Amino acid sequence: MGALVGPTAPVRPAPNLPALPWNRRDWFVLSGIAALIVVAVGLFVGMTDTTSSTVQSKPAPTASSFAVASGDGKTFLCGSGITLSVGGTQTHVASVDADQITLSTPLASAPSSGTAVSQSQLGPATVAVCASVASSPAPTTTEFTLAGGAGVDFVDSAITVDGQPATIKSVDSTSYRITLSKALATAPSSGTPVVQQLYTTGSLIGGIVGLAISEISILILAVAAWVARPFATRIVKKQRPRILETFVFGAVVAVVDTLVYYLEVSTLGSTTGAGVALAELAAAASGFVLVPLAYPAVSRMFRRTPRQAPAQRSGR
């Protein structure tokens, strides 16, 4: 019978790892591996984060101006700090009027309908959010609405209205109608360009920070900790922590990241320039550093006390 079945492969014994509680060093190992996973995924997300659309047939495109798909105009940024790819040719956006894009330098020829238009910014840069005043509701010296719903991307800060400096007092959360803190000399007409300078951390930093600080960061970091669990076990040479214990670790990291971020915003206010990137990165890293310090005490709640067998009576 053995000759028919053939020799069986030797069973490889499972490693006999000690069932010891994880200390701070062990949780730091898990935290570090989880952070590397978040960074790797965030960089991939950042590399593929691209704003894209296509050239429309109407109105007829020219070498210096063309329309993109309805609603896409407000997603493109202006200025020399960020390039625009039109069918593979690199250029810059001078202005945006609803979905009509005007280039700072004309192309060699007018792009055909369906030509791909894309824009991405990997690293930190100062760019411009640009739009134009809409005809309805009628603009006044203190209030106006931007065409194409572009007001959603404007914040309470300095702007220029056809070159005139102004400051936004508020942006209505529903209609995105802009109210200025001080009246302009004259009411802007329909199509008047409105520009606001904006510092962006870029898609690479944004991809990483977006995973650590977002509405779903608790789920994302819990999964990252679970993925890091077997790798950390090989390094610390102890039995794996329970799955629930690992999920909770990642979730607590996400909560700490978010709390530190909002603490930075409330105490430091709105930072500008490189301070934005530093503040976001510091908040995203805080949970990975702080949680392992206290988590050994938290993990004790997940340890099961072995049940003792009831004492047996000796029969007569």
Secondary structure, 3 states (H helix, E strand, C coil): CHHHHCCCCCCCCCCCCCCCCCCHHHHHHHHHHHHHHHHHHHHHHHHCCCEEEEECCCCCCCCCEEEECCCCHHHCCECCCCCEEECCEEECEEEEECCEEEECCCCCCCCCCCCEEEECCCCCEEEEEEEEECCCCCCCCCEECEHHHHHHHCCCCEEEECCEEEEEEEECCCCCCEEECCCCCCCCCCCCEEEEEEEECHHHHHHHHHHHCCCCHHHHHHHHHHHHHHHHHHHHCCCCCCHHHHHHHHHHHHHHHHHHHHHHHHHHCCCCCHHHHHHHHHHHHHHHHHHHHHHHHHHHHHCCCCCCCCCCCCCC
